[in-house]
Amino acid sequence: MADDPFDRLTLLERAQFLHDATLRRHGEALDQHAEQMARLHLLLARQQQMEQEVLALHAKMDARQDDLAAHQRDHAQHMARLDAILAAVLDLLRRGRNGS
């Protein structure tokens, strides 16, 4: 084992190598963490934008539903008037036939 470079290293040198390797790994982990946090911040911003769009769409849908309900009420009133007119016309027709 004379060729093993660690045989010639002192305990202090080995500790320094271990320390350097640990610092490198810690630095890499911090870099990965920073990248993941940046991605998460982008996702959060996108989610907030989509939430605003959904809220705006929801408000539009509520307004549209109110418009449709009003239209439906108007339609029902028109149909009731038409039914009354039709009933009056039919009554006049029946009277005309019976009276002639």
Order of alpha helices (4+ residues) and beta strands (2+ residues): alpha
